[in-house]
Amino acid sequence: MAGPAYMLWIANSWKEGWYKLSEEERKEIMKKCGEATKKFGGERLCSCKTPAGRPAFGIVKYPDMDSLEKSMAAHQEFDWPDKYIDVEHIAGIDF
């Protein structure tokens, strides 16, 4: 698919695996997330906190859908998000 692709993420809660990590391990995972996003041209447009009890959310822009899919596969190589966070991803292109 041609043109930029966007991914909306909605984070509901951290999973048990996240709480088992040390602070240093958490920082390393978040660093890997940023690197996997940037490696495939991802640009974080926003990350939003919400009132207590509501999910956080954000939007990431990629050059195209192929780049977005490659980035998501790279995240899975270190178990993000499956092991650490309950998150929903919605991907699409502008119309």
C-alpha positions as CSV (number, residue, x, y, z in Angstrom):
1,M,0.0,0.0,0.0
2,A,1.4,3.4,-1.0
3,G,1.6,6.4,1.3
4,P,2.1,6.8,5.0
5,A,0.6,4.3,7.5
6,Y,-0.5,5.0,11.0
7,M,-0.7,2.9,14.1
8,L,-2.9,3.7,17.0
9,W,-2.0,1.9,20.2
10,I,-4.3,1.7,23.2
11,A,-2.5,0.4,26.3
12,N,-4.9,-1.0,28.9
13,S,-2.5,-2.3,31.6
14,W,0.9,-3.8,32.3
15,K,1.2,-7.5,32.5
16,E,2.9,-9.6,35.2
17,G,6.0,-9.9,33.1
18,W,6.6,-6.2,33.3
19,Y,6.5,-6.1,37.1
20,K,9.0,-8.9,37.2
21,L,11.6,-6.7,35.4
22,S,14.1,-4.5,37.3
23,E,14.0,-0.8,36.5
24,E,17.1,-1.2,34.4
25,E,15.5,-4.0,32.4
26,R,12.3,-1.9,31.8
27,K,14.5,1.0,30.5
28,E,16.2,-1.5,28.1
29,I,12.9,-2.8,26.8
30,M,11.6,0.7,26.2
31,K,14.9,1.6,24.5
32,K,14.5,-1.4,22.2
33,C,10.9,-0.3,21.4
34,G,12.2,3.1,20.3
35,E,14.9,1.6,18.2
36,A,12.6,-0.9,16.5
37,T,10.2,2.0,15.7
38,K,12.9,4.3,14.3
39,K,14.7,1.5,12.4
40,F,11.7,1.2,10.1
41,G,11.0,5.0,9.8
42,G,8.4,5.2,12.6
43,E,7.7,8.6,14.0
44,R,5.8,9.0,17.3
45,L,3.2,11.6,16.7
46,C,1.8,11.5,20.2
47,S,1.6,9.5,23.4
48,C,-1.2,10.5,25.7
49,K,-1.8,9.9,29.4
50,T,-5.4,9.8,30.5
51,P,-7.3,10.1,33.8
52,A,-6.8,7.2,36.2
53,G,-8.5,4.0,35.1
54,R,-8.5,4.9,31.4
55,P,-6.1,3.5,28.9
56,A,-3.1,5.5,27.6
57,F,-2.9,5.8,23.8
58,G,-0.6,7.1,21.0
59,I,-0.2,7.3,17.3
60,V,2.9,6.4,15.3
61,K,3.4,7.3,11.6
62,Y,5.4,5.0,9.3
63,P,6.4,5.6,5.6
64,D,4.1,2.8,4.5
65,M,2.3,-0.3,5.7
66,D,5.2,-2.6,4.9
67,S,7.5,-0.5,7.3
68,L,4.8,-0.7,10.0
69,E,4.5,-4.4,9.7
70,K,8.3,-4.9,9.8
71,S,8.5,-2.7,12.9
72,M,5.8,-4.7,14.7
73,A,7.7,-8.0,13.8
74,A,10.9,-6.5,15.3
75,H,9.0,-5.6,18.5
76,Q,7.9,-9.2,18.8
77,E,11.5,-10.4,18.7
78,F,11.8,-9.2,22.3
79,D,8.3,-10.2,23.4
80,W,6.8,-6.7,23.1
81,P,3.9,-6.4,23.7
82,D,2.8,-10.0,24.4
83,K,4.7,-10.5,27.6
84,Y,4.6,-7.0,29.1
85,I,1.5,-5.0,28.2
86,D,-2.1,-5.5,27.4
87,V,-2.4,-3.3,24.3
88,E,-4.5,-3.0,21.2
89,H,-3.0,-1.9,17.9
90,I,-5.1,-0.5,15.0
91,A,-3.2,0.2,11.8
92,G,-4.4,2.0,8.6
93,I,-3.6,4.4,5.8
94,D,-5.0,7.8,5.1
95,F,-7.9,8.0,2.8
